[in-house]
Amino acid sequence: MWRLKFGEGGGPWMQTVSDFHGRQVWEFDPDAGTDEERSKVEQLRRTFTENRFRRRESQDLLMRMQLTGNKHLHADMPAATKIEYGDEVTEETLQESLRRALGWMSALQAEDGHWPGDFSGIMYLLPFWIFALHITGSVDAVLSKEHIREICRHIYNHQNEDGGWGFNILDESAMFSKCLNYTTLRLLGEVQKDENDGLAKGRAWILSHGTATAAPQWAKILLSDLQTRSVIARCNSIGDLYPFFPPAITPALTAEGASAAASTTLWHRRLGHIGPGALSKLISSNAISCNKHHNDHICHACQ
């Protein structure tokens, strides 16, 4: 069962000047919770999935369940009062409503004083992380099976009815976020199970809207080297900057080096369909290595 932890952290890779106040992390504990609590979690998941096209926001259901269970509302809290159109709004009614609102907000406040909440509206940030883990070969080292299951659940839950994904959970489908989320599912091991499941609908949306070549520059860059996992360039930070220095000029390429180099066509795609002038400057400065030149070639996406 997942538990939301507040104000915890530490270690050499994470520092803070506020004692981690405001930090929230979900942690999976297979032994946590009672049978009743785990059953309630599954019920909340089913309810959200079944109603995801009517209420797309996460609503923080699991968080609210945990917090309100640990901090029971005041026993003397008045019952909700429903006011019909034309009813008189009295001072007592307003006070009862305010007391209920204050009690509810107090129950949702974390121990360190902040009000936690889910930030899941943007649908293209998570894929960046999964792409980086895949390219560095560290998916299994960083993500547990439970993490992968929840990431996939999140992506499927925010898939639009037409099979695509938007820039955010309320947006219409767009090729950029569609390609990234579909590829993320595949990188995490998802396979098509039938002709009408989420993956099948996602693939059909891509093919019917111009294929991945219709995606904007960021998507093209991210999709360029997933198969080879080759690193285009590395750079070390100097303060807050990440300067890029071309590699040292080396003698003519050996047979081994030539086989590792790429054609101008491939570099054009890797660098987000960069123009021929800029590509020529990178080649002449030895920032990239090419073994074949196709300067007169115009790719399909650039036509």
Secondary structure, 3 states (H helix, E strand, C coil): CEEEEECCCCCCCCCCCCCCCCCEEEEECCCCCCHHHHHHHHHHHHHHHHCCCCCCCCCCHHHHHHHHHHCCCCCCCCCCCCCCCCCCCCHHHHHHHHHHHHHHHHHCCCCCCCCCCCCCCECCHHHHHHHHHHHCCCHHHHCCHHHHHHHHHHHHHCCCCCCCCECECCCCECHHHHHHHHHHHHHCCCCCCCCCCHHHHHHHHHHHCCCHHHCCHHHHHHHHCCCCCCCCCCCCCECCECCCCCCCCCCCCCHHHHHHCECHHHHHHHCCCCCHHHHHHHHHCCCCCECCCCCCCCCHHHC
